[in-house]
């Protein structure tokens, strides 16, 4: 505290002391020169005391700030020193009080200690005029390890660089970059939250709780998050796990009535409690993004799978789509619980469910409604009392393969326990200690072959029309086979290019192939390449489209062979020569931008740029230094693809471009082999005023655009833009 402030505080006390110790005559009379005036005027001592105390009143003012209001009582121009001031902060919605400060005439600020959640404080009025102010921070309803995420810390919640956790409020995205979080994460937001993962070493050593729906995705198509605790979603919130993204949870996932959709890979264990559950939700859908790949879910009733009432999955409905996989394992009562009202397994989908022997009554799939499968289905129950492979109100098999089994030592067990079993396709095998099936199946468009056994001898074919045959402990059904058509073998494999020459790094060529005869019985081929180390070329085969792509990696010659698998030993060869690639090739650049880098808000749609770097190495897109996610909530910001020359083609949507301010912007691509590739672009309007130094008027341009010539010119620009989009 400055010297003048100290003097100001102690001077009144010194004056008071002088007044009280003024000399007086022993007899109470006057000194020579004094005049008696006891009736009209107060004593000098009284006057001095009044003057001293009157000088201890000072002003109190309040400085308002963004995010809330501040009131102080008493306040004004005359507040005595020592008065207790009551300070009340009123944060606006979404803000919290983070600092409370006051300063005097010396402008040196002193801080009042602020407690989280407390907005009322007191202060003893000092002997000087003061100004009090508050600092409010924007809060987003997110806490990480007990620390609230605000506008002050959102860009670096934990760590920085290649091991960090950050939050983007504009897109409601929490980004993990190989982050290690030692605590819980609580998301109490009203809008859906995106968890964007970068890297495979993201670990949450705690639990995640959310009141809003989650989308868990990876920036570059492949990333992982491991959660040592649980994930809890309340209020009907659900979760979507994007393709290529892996999520592992050690203590279960609970989504109440919400929907969990899985395009990536999800593993969840219910922990070690007796009543543990791997996944509990309103509905669970294991989805397929494309015909080539589907999601996968592995749910376990507990880490040790020994809980007597443990359940792999408890959901209102379960669906497994084409090429998707669902596995539910429990050591106790059910792999999939009776809360499920509908289960469906699509063609080429796979569902396995098993319940262990920790519970005397266990069921692989316990469905209160209908089960429909045309894919691969396997269910088993191992309880020693009562057990079932499948227990459902109705069961329908429309194709694929199905297996249902129950403990053979149980006092009462069935492979399939249902009052309605319908078979219209597929192969079904079931067995139980009591009977394989509790009821006789019905057939729709299906001519069965029936095989039965009492489990003490090998199965034997039986008459499917005799109902008593279905009371066996082992029953298998398969459709009658029609006579096989005459086999057509491959006589020749034809390539549309038998020699290929590439001269640029990552240059690519597609070669198509066909057969003679055109439709052999077995069109499958074995593919080999002489470049076994992958230093010269990379080969990707698409047998569905009957083509393969070749990408140049280094100088040299490689031979690509296709050999028939039908026993004919027919073979075809493509010779690839790569030359002219230098030793230092990791140098990328932007070689195309729409309208030479200008986006017009008045008529432009999307905005496309192209970089010579391969799309597979792209790790991040940044505009003006800020990371741009692919999605902002449900809004798509950009799409990217690879050209025929393996370059990166990125198209920004109109919605994203319209969100940018007018003017020049910096665009940066980050690649795994090159940290930064920079360019710039401009967002403007044809009605923007001329730039400084441009003496031309905007009026002629406006008149030109309103004229027929202007319209034709505009169409020419748009046509030119369409043609340039097609550049590969």
DRENZA-801270 format. One record per residue (C-alpha): x, y, z; residue in one letter. Coordinates in steps of 0.25 Angstrom, whole numbers, padded with zeros to 4 digits, always signed. Layout:
% residues N
XYZA ...
END
This chain:
% residues 728
+0000+0000+0000X +0006+0014-0004X +0011+0024+0007X +0000+0034+0004X -0011+0024+0007X -0004+0021+0020X -0003+0035+0024X -0017+0038+0020X -0022+0027+0029X -0014+0031+0042X -0014+0046+0041X -0029+0047+0047X -0024+0039+0059X -0012+0048+0061X -0021+0061+0060X -0031+0055+0070X -0019+0052+0080X -0014+0067+0079X -0028+0072+0082X -0030+0063+0094X -0017+0067+0100X -0018+0082+0098X -0012+0090+0110X -0022+0096+0120X -0021+0104+0133X -0022+0096+0146X -0033+0105+0151X -0041+0104+0139X -0040+0119+0135X -0035+0125+0122X -0021+0128+0118X -0017+0142+0115X -0024+0146+0102X -0035+0136+0103X -0050+0141+0102X -0061+0134+0110X -0072+0129+0100X -0078+0117+0107X -0092+0119+0102X -0090+0122+0087X -0079+0113+0081X -0074+0099+0083X -0061+0096+0089X -0049+0095+0080X -0048+0081+0084X -0062+0078+0079X -0060+0085+0066X -0047+0077+0063X -0054+0064+0066X -0065+0067+0057X -0056+0071+0046X -0048+0058+0048X -0059+0049+0047X -0066+0056+0035X -0053+0054+0027X -0054+0039+0028X -0066+0038+0018X -0062+0033+0004X -0068+0030-0009X -0072+0015-0014X -0074+0013-0029X -0077+0001-0037X -0071-0003-0051X -0081-0013-0058X -0075-0023-0068X -0080-0033-0078X -0087-0046-0073X -0095-0041-0061X -0098-0029-0052X -0092-0024-0039X -0098-0017-0027X -0092-0011-0015X -0099-0006-0002X -0097+0004+0003X -0091+0012-0009X -0090+0026-0013X -0081+0038-0010X -0081+0038+0005X -0078+0024+0012X -0071+0025+0025X -0058+0017+0026X -0060+0004+0033X -0074+0002+0028X -0078-0012+0024X -0081-0013+0009X -0090-0024+0004X -0086-0028-0011X -0095-0036-0019X -0092-0042-0033X -0103-0046-0042X -0097-0055-0053X -0105-0056-0066X -0110-0069-0071X -0098-0077-0076X -0088-0069-0068X -0081-0070-0054X -0074-0061-0045X -0059-0063-0046X -0053-0051-0040X -0057-0039-0030X -0047-0027-0030X -0046-0013-0024X -0036-0002-0026X -0034+0012-0020X -0028+0025-0024X -0015+0018-0026X -0022+0009-0036X -0015-0003-0030X -0025-0015-0030X -0028-0024-0019X -0035-0037-0020X -0047-0042-0012X -0046-0058-0011X -0057-0064-0019X -0064-0077-0015X -0070-0085-0026X -0085-0084-0026X -0085-0072-0016X -0089-0058-0021X -0090-0050-0009X -0078-0044-0001X -0075-0033+0009X -0063-0023+0010X -0059-0013+0021X -0059+0001+0015X -0045+0006+0014X -0041+0020+0017X -0041+0024+0002X -0050+0025-0010X -0051+0011-0017X -0057+0005-0030X -0062-0009-0029X -0063-0018-0042X -0066-0033-0045X -0061-0042-0055X -0071-0052-0061X -0067-0064-0070X -0075-0071-0080X -0078-0085-0075X -0083-0097-0084X -0089-0107-0075X -0076-0115-0076X -0067-0119-0065X -0054-0127-0066X -0047-0133-0054X -0056-0124-0045X -0052-0111-0053X -0062-0104-0061X -0060-0101-0075X -0061-0086-0079X -0057-0077-0090X -0044-0074-0082X -0039-0088-0082X -0047-0095-0093X -0035-0095-0103X -0026-0102-0094X -0034-0110-0083X -0023-0120-0082X -0009-0120-0088X -0006-0115-0101X -0001-0119-0115X -0001-0134-0118X -0006-0137-0104X -0018-0128-0101X -0033-0126-0098X -0040-0114-0104X -0054-0109-0106X -0060-0102-0118X -0073-0095-0113X -0077-0091-0127X -0078-0106-0131X -0080-0112-0117X -0068-0121-0120X -0059-0126-0109X -0046-0131-0116X -0037-0141-0110X -0023-0141-0116X -0016-0153-0110X -0022-0147-0097X -0020-0154-0083X -0031-0149-0074X -0030-0153-0059X -0044-0150-0054X -0059-0150-0058X -0065-0142-0070X -0079-0136-0068X -0087-0131-0080X -0099-0123-0075X -0102-0116-0088X -0115-0114-0095X -0109-0117-0109X -0103-0130-0114X -0088-0131-0112X -0078-0137-0122X -0066-0144-0116X -0055-0143-0127X -0043-0152-0125X -0030-0151-0131X -0020-0162-0128X -0021-0176-0122X -0016-0172-0108X -0028-0164-0102X -0031-0169-0088X -0042-0164-0078X -0038-0169-0064X -0052-0167-0059X -0066-0167-0064X -0074-0158-0074X -0088-0153-0071X -0096-0145-0081X -0110-0139-0081X -0110-0138-0096X -0107-0147-0108X -0093-0151-0112X -0086-0153-0125X -0073-0160-0124X -0064-0158-0136X -0050-0158-0141X -0044-0146-0150X -0037-0155-0160X -0045-0167-0160X -0038-0175-0149X -0036-0172-0134X -0039-0178-0120X -0044-0174-0106X -0043-0183-0094X -0052-0180-0082X -0048-0187-0069X -0061-0183-0062X -0075-0183-0068X -0083-0175-0078X -0097-0170-0074X -0107-0162-0083X -0119-0157-0076X -0132-0151-0081X -0134-0159-0093X -0120-0155-0099X -0114-0165-0108X -0100-0167-0114X -0095-0170-0129X -0081-0176-0131X -0076-0172-0144X -0069-0182-0154X -0054-0184-0152X -0056-0180-0137X -0053-0189-0125X -0059-0187-0111X -0056-0196-0100X -0063-0195-0086X -0059-0203-0074X -0072-0200-0065X -0084-0200-0074X -0092-0191-0083X -0106-0186-0078X -0114-0178-0088X -0128-0180-0081X -0138-0178-0092X -0128-0173-0102X -0123-0179-0115X -0109-0184-0117X -0105-0185-0132X -0091-0192-0135X -0084-0191-0148X -0070-0192-0142X -0065-0202-0131X -0071-0202-0117X -0067-0210-0105X -0074-0209-0092X -0073-0217-0079X -0082-0216-0067X -0071-0217-0057X -0070-0227-0045X -0084-0225-0038X -0094-0236-0037X -0104-0228-0045X -0095-0222-0055X -0099-0219-0069X -0090-0216-0081X -0100-0207-0089X -0114-0202-0084X -0122-0193-0094X -0135-0191-0100X -0130-0197-0114X -0117-0202-0119X -0114-0202-0134X -0101-0208-0140X -0101-0200-0153X -0094-0201-0167X -0088-0189-0173X -0085-0196-0186X -0087-0210-0193X -0072-0212-0189X -0072-0210-0174X -0081-0210-0162X -0080-0207-0147X -0077-0216-0136X -0082-0217-0122X -0076-0226-0111X -0084-0225-0098X -0080-0232-0085X -0088-0234-0072X -0076-0232-0064X -0061-0232-0064X -0060-0246-0058X -0074-0250-0064X -0078-0257-0051X -0089-0248-0046X -0101-0256-0043X -0111-0246-0049X -0101-0240-0059X -0106-0236-0073X -0099-0234-0086X -0109-0224-0092X -0122-0219-0087X -0130-0211-0098X -0144-0208-0103X -0140-0213-0117X -0127-0218-0124X -0124-0218-0139X -0112-0223-0146X -0110-0219-0160X -0102-0224-0172X -0088-0227-0169X -0090-0223-0154X -0086-0231-0142X -0092-0232-0128X -0087-0240-0117X -0094-0241-0103X -0087-0249-0092X -0092-0251-0078X -0087-0260-0067X -0101-0260-0060X -0115-0258-0064X -0115-0254-0079X -0107-0249-0090X -0118-0241-0095X -0129-0238-0085X -0144-0240-0085X -0146-0224-0086X -0143-0226-0101X -0157-0226-0109X -0151-0228-0123X -0138-0234-0128X -0134-0233-0143X -0122-0239-0150X -0120-0235-0165X -0114-0243-0176X -0099-0244-0174X -0101-0238-0160X -0096-0246-0148X -0101-0247-0134X -0096-0256-0122X -0101-0256-0108X -0098-0265-0097X -0101-0267-0082X -0092-0274-0072X -0094-0283-0061X -0093-0273-0049X -0108-0273-0049X -0117-0285-0048X -0126-0279-0059X -0119-0274-0071X -0123-0270-0085X -0115-0266-0097X -0126-0257-0103X -0138-0254-0095X -0148-0246-0103X -0162-0242-0099X -0166-0240-0113X -0161-0244-0127X -0148-0249-0132X -0145-0249-0147X -0132-0254-0153X -0127-0255-0167X -0112-0254-0163X -0103-0262-0154X -0109-0265-0140X -0103-0272-0128X -0109-0273-0114X -0106-0281-0102X -0110-0283-0087X -0102-0291-0077X -0111-0290-0065X -0112-0303-0057X -0127-0301-0053X -0134-0295-0064X -0127-0290-0077X -0130-0286-0091X -0122-0283-0103X -0134-0274-0109X -0147-0270-0101X -0156-0261-0109X -0171-0259-0112X -0169-0262-0126X -0156-0266-0134X -0154-0265-0149X -0143-0270-0158X -0142-0265-0172X -0128-0269-0176X -0114-0270-0171X -0110-0279-0160X -0115-0280-0146X -0111-0288-0134X -0118-0289-0120X -0113-0298-0109X -0116-0300-0094X -0109-0307-0083X -0111-0322-0085X -0110-0324-0070X -0121-0315-0066X -0134-0320-0060X -0142-0312-0071X -0135-0306-0083X -0138-0303-0097X -0130-0299-0109X -0142-0290-0114X -0154-0287-0104X -0165-0281-0112X -0180-0283-0116X -0177-0279-0130X -0165-0283-0138X -0166-0280-0153X -0155-0284-0163X -0155-0278-0177X -0140-0280-0180X -0126-0283-0174X -0120-0294-0166X -0125-0296-0152X -0118-0305-0141X -0123-0306-0127X -0122-0315-0115X -0126-0315-0100X -0126-0324-0088X -0141-0326-0089X -0144-0323-0103X -0138-0316-0115X -0151-0308-0117X -0163-0305-0108X -0172-0305-0120X -0173-0311-0135X -0168-0300-0145X -0176-0296-0157X -0170-0294-0171X -0173-0283-0181X -0167-0286-0195X -0157-0295-0189X -0156-0310-0192X -0148-0315-0180X -0139-0327-0177X -0139-0331-0163X -0128-0338-0155X -0130-0342-0140X -0123-0348-0129X -0124-0352-0114X -0110-0347-0112X -0105-0361-0109X -0103-0365-0124X -0101-0358-0137X -0112-0350-0143X -0120-0357-0154X -0130-0352-0164X -0144-0352-0160X -0158-0349-0167X -0161-0335-0165X -0176-0338-0166X -0176-0346-0153X -0178-0336-0142X -0173-0345-0131X -0159-0344-0137X -0158-0330-0133X -0158-0335-0118X -0143-0339-0119X -0132-0333-0111X -0125-0329-0124X -0132-0324-0136X -0125-0318-0149X -0132-0313-0161X -0127-0309-0175X -0134-0307-0188X -0134-0318-0198X -0124-0315-0209X -0127-0314-0223X -0118-0320-0234X -0106-0312-0236X -0105-0305-0249X -0093-0309-0258X -0080-0302-0254X -0074-0291-0263X -0059-0290-0261X -0051-0278-0265X -0044-0279-0278X -0037-0265-0279X -0035-0253-0270X -0035-0240-0278X -0029-0227-0273X -0032-0214-0281X -0017-0210-0278X -0006-0220-0278X +0005-0210-0276X +0004-0197-0268X +0014-0186-0267X +0014-0176-0255X +0023-0164-0253X +0018-0156-0241X +0018-0159-0227X +0004-0164-0223X +0000-0164-0237X -0011-0174-0239X -0017-0183-0250X -0029-0192-0250X -0029-0205-0258X -0042-0212-0261X -0043-0227-0263X -0053-0237-0268X -0055-0252-0271X -0057-0262-0282X -0067-0268-0281X -0073-0255-0275X -0080-0261-0263X -0072-0273-0258X -0077-0281-0246X -0066-0276-0237X -0061-0262-0241X -0052-0261-0229X -0037-0258-0231X -0024-0259-0224X -0016-0246-0225X -0001-0245-0223X +0009-0234-0226X +0024-0236-0228X +0027-0223-0220X +0024-0230-0207X +0030-0219-0199X +0021-0208-0204X +0033-0199-0208X +0029-0197-0223X +0013-0198-0224X +0001-0200-0215X -0010-0209-0221X -0025-0208-0216X -0034-0218-0222X -0050-0216-0223X -0055-0230-0227X -0069-0225-0227X -0066-0214-0238X -0056-0224-0244X -0045-0214-0244X -0032-0211-0237X -0024-0198-0234X -0009-0195-0235X -0003-0184-0227X +0012-0180-0230X +0021-0180-0217X +0035-0181-0223X +0043-0184-0236X +0044-0198-0240X +0036-0209-0248X +0025-0218-0242X +0017-0229-0247X +0002-0231-0242X -0004-0245-0244X -0018-0250-0243X -0020-0265-0242X -0034-0272-0243X -0038-0280-0231X -0047-0289-0238X -0036-0299-0240X -0033-0295-0255X -0020-0289-0251X -0023-0278-0262X -0015-0265-0259X -0013-0251-0264X -0002-0241-0262X +0000-0226-0262X +0014-0220-0263X +0015-0206-0256X +0027-0197-0258X +0029-0185-0249X +0040-0175-0252X +0044-0160-0251X +0041-0159-0236X +0052-0151-0229X +0058-0154-0215X +0051-0142-0208X +0036-0143-0211X +0029-0139-0198X +0025-0125-0203X +0011-0122-0205X +0004-0109-0210X -0010-0104-0214X -0011-0105-0229X -0026-0101-0230X -0036-0092-0224X -0050-0088-0228X -0050-0074-0236X -0035-0073-0233X -0038-0073-0218X -0050-0063-0217X -0064-0067-0212X -0075-0058-0215X -0086-0058-0204X -0096-0053-0215X -0096-0065-0224X -0086-0075-0221X -0090-0089-0215X -0079-0097-0209X -0064-0094-0210X -0054-0105-0215X -0039-0105-0213X -0029-0116-0217X -0016-0120-0211X -0005-0129-0216X -0004-0136-0203X -0011-0150-0202X -0024-0150-0195X -0020-0162-0186X -0010-0153-0179X -0019-0141-0176X -0020-0139-0161X -0026-0125-0160X -0033-0113-0167X -0031-0100-0161X -0036-0086-0165X -0030-0074-0159X -0023-0083-0149X -0036-0089-0144X -0038-0104-0146X -0051-0107-0155X -0058-0120-0151X -0065-0127-0162X -0079-0125-0155X -0084-0113-0146X -0095-0121-0139X -0103-0126-0151X -0098-0115-0161X -0087-0121-0171X -0075-0111-0172X -0067-0119-0183X -0065-0132-0190X -0053-0138-0196X -0049-0148-0206X -0037-0153-0214X -0035-0150-0228X -0030-0160-0239X -0016-0154-0236X -0018-0157-0221X -0019-0142-0218X -0027-0136-0207X -0040-0130-0212X -0048-0122-0201X -0061-0115-0203X -0066-0105-0193X -0081-0104-0192X -0089-0091-0195X -0094-0091-0180X -0079-0091-0175X -0074-0081-0185X -0086-0071-0182X -0082-0072-0167X -0069-0065-0170X -0067-0050-0169X -0064-0043-0182X -0049-0041-0185X -0036-0050-0187X -0035-0063-0179X -0023-0073-0177X -0026-0087-0181X -0016-0098-0175X -0016-0113-0177X -0008-0122-0168X -0002-0135-0173X +0005-0146-0166X +0017-0144-0174X +0017-0129-0176X +0012-0121-0164X +0007-0109-0171X +0002-0106-0186X -0003-0091-0186X -0012-0083-0196X -0022-0072-0195X -0036-0069-0200X -0045-0057-0200X -0060-0056-0196X -0066-0044-0203X -0079-0038-0210X -0080-0032-0224X -0086-0020-0216X -0075-0018-0207X -0069-0004-0209X -0056-0002-0216X -0043-0005-0208X -0034+0007-0204X -0026+0012-0216X -0037+0007-0226X -0043+0019-0232X -0054+0012-0240X -0068+0013-0236X -0077+0001-0233X -0089+0007-0241X -0084+0002-0255X -0082-0012-0250X -0096-0012-0244X -0102-0007-0257X -0094-0018-0264X -0100-0029-0256X -0114-0024-0257X -0112-0024-0273X -0114-0036-0281X -0099-0036-0284X -0096-0037-0269X -0106-0049-0268X -0099-0056-0279X -0085-0053-0272X -0090-0058-0259X -0095-0071-0266X -0081-0072-0272X -0074-0071-0259X -0083-0082-0253X -0081-0091-0265X -0066-0089-0263X -0067-0092-0249X -0074-0105-0252X -0064-0109-0262X -0053-0107-0252X -0059-0115-0242X -0057-0127-0251X -0042-0125-0252X -0035-0138-0246X 
END
